[in-house]
Amino acid sequence: MQAEQLKDLVVTALEDIKAQDISVIDVRDRTSVTDYMVLASGTSSRHVKSLADSVVSDAKDQGVKTANVEGAGGSDWILVDLGDVVVHLMMPATREFYDLERFWRDAPDVGAAGSE
């Protein structure tokens, strides 16, 4: 699956489970680690976990081989690494505190729908 398709799959999975403040950042020209970073907020730790589970399940259903998940044990921040797309799912306070968007502020924000 191409990075663009994977990004769209992630955004759809998050929208289906009512993620809040979805942000897609294109980091292709800034790092070799991944192509896109997707950030989203959940309303509770359980919601954040459900968001991560939805992303992993939908990716697996589409044949994405492996998803590495960090922080799934009741955390306020869960990272899902799908290779070309890295997903950060956080509680709003955690997201505000770490402010990952600040690190990538010069990268194009392609929005929730992924259109530039």
N, C-alpha and C positions, 0 to 999 in steps of 0.2 A: 504494500500500500504506500502510495506517495505521501510525502509530508503534508501537502495541502489537504488531501482526503482525510488523513488521520486527524489533522487539526479540526476539520469540519465535523468529523465523527465525535470528537471530544466535546466540542461546543454543543452539539445536538444532545449528547448524553447529559450534559450539565443542565441544559435548558429543560429537558424532559423531567428532571428531578427538582426543578425550581431553584437552581443556584442563583445567587445574587451577585451583582456587579462583576459579570464575566468580562475579562480583559484578555485580549490576544496580542502578544508582542512578537514581532518578527525580529529574530536575533541572528538570522542567517549571515549577515555581513559583519557580525560582532563577536561571534564565538563559533568554534568548531564542535562544541559539545552537543548542541541541538539546533533545530531550525526555528521552532516556535516555543514560547512559554505561554501557558494559559493560566490565569489566576482567577479564582472565584471564591466567594464567601458562602458559608452556610449559616443557618440560624441557630444551630446547636452542635455539640460534638457528634451527636448521633446523625444529624443531617450531613455534616462534613464526611463522616464515614460512609453514609449512603451515596454521596456524590462520588467518592472514590470507587466504591463497589460498582456503581453504574458505569463509570468510565472503563474500568477493567473488564467488566462483563461484555460491554458493547464492542470493545477492542478485540477481545477474544473471539466473539461471535463473527467478526470480520476477518479472522485469520491472523491477527497481530500475535506474533509468537510469544513474547514475554513482556510482562509489565512488572517492574520493580516498584514496590510500595514501601514507603518509610513513614513511620509515625501512626500507623493504623490502630494502635492499641489505645484508643480513647484520647487521642491527642487533639489539640486545637489547630494543628497544622499537619496535613497529610500530603506527601509528595508522591506522585505517580509518574514514573519515568518510562515513557514509551519509545525512547530513542530519539526520533525526530521531533517529538513533542514531549515537553515536560510540563506536568500539571501541578500547580500549587493550590491546595484547597485549605482554606483557613477560616477561623472565626473572625468576625470583623475587627475586634480589638487586636488580635494577633497580626492581622494583615496591616492594620494601621501602624502598629509598633515597629514591625520589620520593614515596611514600606519598600517592598521589592521593586515596585514600579520605578522608584527613584533611581535604582542602579541602572535601569535600562531606559531612562527618560529620553535619550537621544535616538533610541530605536523606534521604528515605526510602530505605532499602536494601531492594529488593524481592526480593532473593535470586536464586539461579541460575535458578529456574524462573519467575521473574517474578510470583509471586503475593504479594500484600501481606498 
